[in-house]
Amino acid sequence: MNILAQALNGIALGAGYALLAVGWTVLLGAARLVNFAHGQLYMLGAFLTWFFCTKAGMPYVLGAVVAVAVVAAVGAVLQLAMTRLTLDQNIVNLMLVTLAFGYLIQGGASMIFGGNPQLIPSPLEGSNFGIRSARFTAQDLLIVIVALVLYAIVYMVLTRTNVGRIVRAVAEDPKLAQLYGLNAARVYLGVFVFAAATAAMAGAVVAPRSPILTSIGFEEVIITFLVVVLGGIGSIIGGLVAGLGLGVFTALFGTFFPPAYSTAAAFAVLLVVLVVRPEGLKAR
């Protein structure tokens, strides 16, 4: 039993969780929006990367970039269709509409890509490194680097720039923000496109670690929910820490107990954290 190997695997797994959750963190915390199609956008990013690499003959990096651009466009279409709901901050209807979009995306993907598992041909997955007896791949390293860089950029933009201040102002009161000359619809569109793009990026970067199916989206939504709530709604740093912690916990838990119980164990941790610290890992 190699604890170090499981810990390294957990860090890569957790960085993937954090990368998947950053878009939802911004949606919930900075714009007060929800998107229950987030997991399907992750799945779509993964399958488009696979398609562009295997069917269109693109190199892995180019295929991933094109996939992210396509999913960002899909996110823009979804948000434009929900502009009135977002301006009214109708959270219940947003939940239902995005859930419906998720089913539509999954059904469409199943028709186009089929029901067989596929593997994204990333050249980085075959490059191995070692720390003592533990091994990890260049793909694992890429996941960690992309997650850290993206979180650093998002944190700086939201806390140190005018863009971040505008997003927070619109999130607090979109109608009042519009009276001050801010275009709330455009801000929501930008945030939603960003969240869709980061979900697709997570799919393109994380999915090469294992075979992908068109049914993976709803499981990813559960993971995203766990990370966002554990980290504290809207907390960028908390989301990163929660994602990494959840990944390491899941990997180590699977070492000592059947992996089938890992999700239940993660929700047990969530319950304990919310009882002790209702705001999650967000700083008081």
NUMI-804757 format. One record per residue (C-alpha): residue number from 1; z, x, y. Coordinates in Angstrom, 2 decimals, decimal comma. Each point is the difference from the previous one (the first is absolute). Layout:
N
  nr      up    east   north
 NUM       Z       X       Y
...
***
This chain:
284
  nr      up    east   north
   1    0,00    0,00    0,00
   2   -1,19    1,67    3,21
   3    1,94   -1,41    2,94
   4   -1,87    2,21    2,48
   5   -3,36   -1,31   -1,25
   6    1,20   -3,59    0,37
   7    1,35    0,73    3,48
   8   -3,36    1,46    1,11
   9   -1,80   -2,96   -1,52
  10    2,44   -2,29    1,83
  11   -0,74    1,68    3,34
  12   -3,74   -0,54   -0,46
  13    0,64   -3,57   -1,16
  14    2,33   -0,66    2,93
  15   -2,44    1,48    2,53
  16   -2,56   -2,44   -1,39
  17    2,46   -2,88    0,44
  18    0,68    1,10    3,58
  19   -3,72    0,34    0,74
  20   -0,60   -3,50   -1,33
  21    2,87   -1,41    2,07
  22   -0,73    1,57    3,40
  23   -2,49   -2,72    0,94
  24    2,42   -2,80   -0,87
  25    2,78    1,81    1,88
  26   -2,10   -0,02    3,16
  27   -1,11   -3,60   -0,59
  28    3,54   -1,30   -0,44
  29    1,87    2,27    2,38
  30   -2,42    0,57    2,85
  31   -2,07   -3,19   -0,08
  32    2,18   -2,55   -1,88
  33   -2,91   -0,75   -2,35
  34   -0,17   -0,35   -3,78
  35   -2,88    0,56   -2,40
  36    0,43   -0,93   -3,64
  37   -3,53    1,22   -0,69
  38    1,18    3,55    0,68
  39    0,06    0,91   -3,69
  40   -3,52   -1,37   -0,51
  41   -1,23    2,15    2,88
  42    1,56    2,98   -1,81
  43   -1,84   -1,03   -3,17
  44   -3,24   -0,47    1,92
  45    0,31    3,46    1,56
  46    0,50    1,52   -3,45
  47   -2,94   -1,81   -1,59
  48   -2,34    0,68    2,91
  49    0,88    3,69   -0,24
  50   -0,78   -0,15   -3,72
  51   -3,27   -1,83    0,68
  52   -1,21    2,38    2,71
  53    0,87    3,04   -2,11
  54   -1,37   -1,17   -3,36
  55   -2,85   -2,37    0,95
  56   -1,14    1,33    3,37
  57    0,54    3,66   -0,92
  58    2,14    0,83    3,02
  59    2,53    2,86   -0,08
  60    3,58   -1,18   -0,37
  61    1,04    0,63    3,63
  62   -3,09   -1,72    1,45
  63    0,38   -2,93   -2,39
  64    3,63   -0,41    1,05
  65   -0,89    0,09    3,72
  66   -2,75   -2,61   -0,43
  67    2,33   -2,20   -2,08
  68    2,68    0,13    2,71
  69   -2,60   -0,96    2,64
  70   -1,23   -2,96   -2,06
  71    3,51   -1,31   -0,65
  72    0,87    0,42    3,69
  73   -2,98   -2,25    0,76
  74    1,27   -2,52   -2,56
  75    3,39    0,12    1,72
  76   -1,67   -0,69    3,35
  77   -1,75   -3,07   -1,45
  78    3,29   -1,28   -1,45
  79    1,81    0,40    3,29
  80   -2,78   -1,61    2,04
  81    0,24   -2,99   -2,34
  82    3,76   -0,19    0,64
  83    0,06    0,70    3,76
  84    1,52   -3,35    0,90
  85    2,72    0,30   -2,65
  86    0,97    3,49    1,17
  87    0,12   -0,98    3,66
  88    2,23   -2,96   -0,90
  89    2,15    2,29   -2,22
  90   -0,25   -2,62   -2,77
  91    1,51    2,18   -2,73
  92    0,09   -2,62   -2,76
  93   -3,69   -0,85    0,39
  94   -0,84    3,70    0,25
  95    1,74    0,58   -3,31
  96   -1,96   -2,79   -1,66
  97   -3,36    0,96    1,53
  98    0,32    3,69   -0,84
  99    1,14   -0,87   -3,52
 100   -3,14   -2,12   -0,36
 101   -2,12    2,85    1,33
 102    1,63    2,25   -2,58
 103   -1,06   -2,27   -2,84
 104   -3,53   -0,19    1,41
 105   -0,24    3,79    0,27
 106    1,30    0,46   -3,52
 107   -2,39   -2,60   -1,41
 108   -2,96    1,48    1,83
 109    0,90    3,50   -1,15
 110    0,27   -1,18   -3,61
 111   -3,49   -1,49    0,22
 112   -1,51    3,12    1,57
 113    1,85    2,81   -1,76
 114    0,87   -1,73   -3,29
 115    3,26   -0,12   -1,91
 116   -0,08    3,42   -1,65
 117    2,28    2,81    1,18
 118   -1,75    2,68    2,05
 119    0,95    3,53    1,00
 120   -0,85    1,51    3,38
 121   -1,62    3,41   -0,61
 122    2,01    2,14    2,38
 123   -0,49    3,77   -0,49
 124    3,55    0,53    1,26
 125    1,50   -1,72   -3,05
 126   -1,16    2,89   -2,18
 127    1,62    2,74    2,11
 128    3,49    0,82   -1,25
 129    2,89    1,89    1,56
 130    3,40    0,86   -1,39
 131    3,59    0,47    1,07
 132    1,80    1,57   -2,93
 133   -0,81   -2,27   -2,93
 134   -0,98   -2,99    2,15
 135   -3,66   -0,73    0,74
 136   -1,67   -2,02    2,74
 137   -3,58   -0,49    1,14
 138   -1,83    0,59    3,26
 139   -0,36   -3,80    0,19
 140    3,80   -0,31   -0,02
 141    0,20    2,55    2,81
 142   -2,67   -1,87    1,97
 143    1,97   -3,25   -0,26
 144    3,14    1,64    1,40
 145   -1,87    1,75    2,83
 146   -1,94   -3,12    1,04
 147    3,18   -2,11   -0,02
 148    1,99    2,48    2,11
 149   -2,82    0,52    2,52
 150   -0,70   -3,72    0,33
 151    3,68   -0,88    0,50
 152    0,35    2,72    2,62
 153   -3,05   -1,30    1,89
 154    1,15   -3,64   -0,20
 155    3,51    0,91    1,17
 156   -1,34    1,95    2,98
 157   -2,46   -2,73    0,99
 158    2,55   -2,82   -0,20
 159    2,84    1,84    1,75
 160   -1,68    2,39    2,44
 161   -3,23   -1,62    1,22
 162   -1,16   -2,95    2,09
 163   -1,72   -1,42   -3,07
 164    3,36   -0,29   -1,75
 165    1,61   -1,62    3,03
 166   -2,82   -2,53    0,27
 167    0,27   -0,88   -3,71
 168    3,76   -0,51    0,26
 169   -0,38   -2,09    3,18
 170   -2,50   -2,32   -1,67
 171    2,19   -0,24   -3,09
 172    3,02   -1,08    2,06
 173   -1,80   -2,83    1,81
 174   -3,80   -0,26   -0,24
 175   -0,25   -2,80    2,58
 176    2,07    1,88    2,57
 177   -1,98    3,18   -0,71
 178   -3,22   -1,88    0,73
 179    1,42   -1,13    3,36
 180    0,39    3,69    0,85
 181   -3,65    0,63   -0,83
 182    0,33    1,26   -3,58
 183   -2,57   -1,21   -2,53
 184    2,24   -1,10   -2,85
 185   -2,91   -0,96   -2,27
 186   -1,48    3,48    0,32
 187    3,36    1,64   -0,72
 188    0,50   -2,10   -3,14
 189   -3,53    0,82   -1,10
 190    0,64    3,72    0,41
 191    3,29   -0,13   -1,90
 192   -1,51   -2,04   -2,84
 193   -3,00    2,34   -0,30
 194    2,36    2,98   -0,07
 195    2,06   -1,59   -2,79
 196   -3,13   -0,80   -2,02
 197   -1,32    3,54    0,45
 198    3,26    1,60   -1,10
 199    0,18   -2,29   -3,05
 200   -3,52    1,13   -0,94
 201    0,96    3,62    0,67
 202    2,92   -0,37   -2,37
 203   -2,34   -1,42   -2,62
 204   -2,49    2,85    0,42
 205    2,67    2,71   -0,12
 206    2,56   -1,40   -2,46
 207   -2,20   -1,84   -2,51
 208   -1,65    3,12   -1,55
 209    3,33    0,71   -1,72
 210   -0,56   -2,80   -2,53
 211   -2,62   -2,59   -1,08
 212   -0,43   -2,94    2,37
 213   -0,44   -3,72   -0,63
 214   -0,92   -2,80    2,39
 215    3,34   -1,63   -0,82
 216    2,17    2,77    1,49
 217    0,26   -1,55    3,47
 218    2,98   -2,32   -0,42
 219    2,11    2,73   -1,59
 220   -0,74    2,17    3,03
 221    1,21   -2,78    2,32
 222    3,34   -0,04   -1,83
 223    0,33    3,77    0,36
 224   -0,93   -0,22    3,69
 225    2,62   -2,71    0,54
 226    2,66    2,15   -1,66
 227   -0,80    3,04    2,13
 228   -0,17   -1,91    3,29
 229    3,27   -1,87   -0,58
 230    1,86    3,04   -1,34
 231   -1,18    2,10    2,92
 232    0,93   -2,67    2,55
 233   -2,55   -2,41    1,46
 234   -2,18    1,94    2,43
 235    1,67    3,39   -0,54
 236   -2,65    2,71   -0,40
 237    2,43    2,72   -1,08
 238    1,87   -2,46   -2,21
 239   -3,25   -1,01   -1,71
 240   -0,84    3,61   -0,82
 241    3,48    0,74   -1,32
 242    0,10   -3,25   -2,00
 243   -3,42    0,67   -1,52
 244    0,90    3,52   -1,09
 245    3,39   -1,12   -1,27
 246   -1,46   -2,91   -1,96
 247   -2,58    2,29   -1,58
 248    2,56    2,57   -1,12
 249    2,32   -2,75   -1,25
 250   -2,81   -1,65   -2,01
 251   -1,08    3,31   -1,56
 252    3,54    1,04   -0,97
 253    0,88   -3,49   -1,19
 254   -3,01    0,05   -2,32
 255    1,29    3,27   -1,47
 256    3,26   -1,52   -1,24
 257   -0,90   -3,68   -0,44
 258   -3,07   -2,02   -1,03
 259   -2,49    0,00    2,93
 260   -0,45   -3,78   -0,39
 261    3,41   -0,46    1,65
 262   -0,74    2,22    3,01
 263   -1,08   -2,86    2,31
 264    3,12   -2,01   -0,84
 265    2,11    3,09    0,65
 266   -1,73    0,55    3,35
 267    0,81   -3,57    1,05
 268    3,60    0,55   -1,11
 269    0,13    2,99    2,35
 270   -1,48   -2,19    2,75
 271    2,74   -2,60   -0,50
 272    2,73    2,64    0,20
 273   -1,50    1,56    3,13
 274   -0,37   -3,36    1,75
 275    3,61   -0,96   -0,82
 276    1,38    3,31    1,28
 277   -2,51    0,52    2,80
 278   -1,98   -3,18    0,85
 279   -2,30    1,80    2,43
 280   -1,14    2,41   -2,72
 281   -0,34    3,68    0,83
 282   -0,80   -0,73    3,64
 283    2,34    1,85    2,33
 284    2,69   -2,12    1,58
***
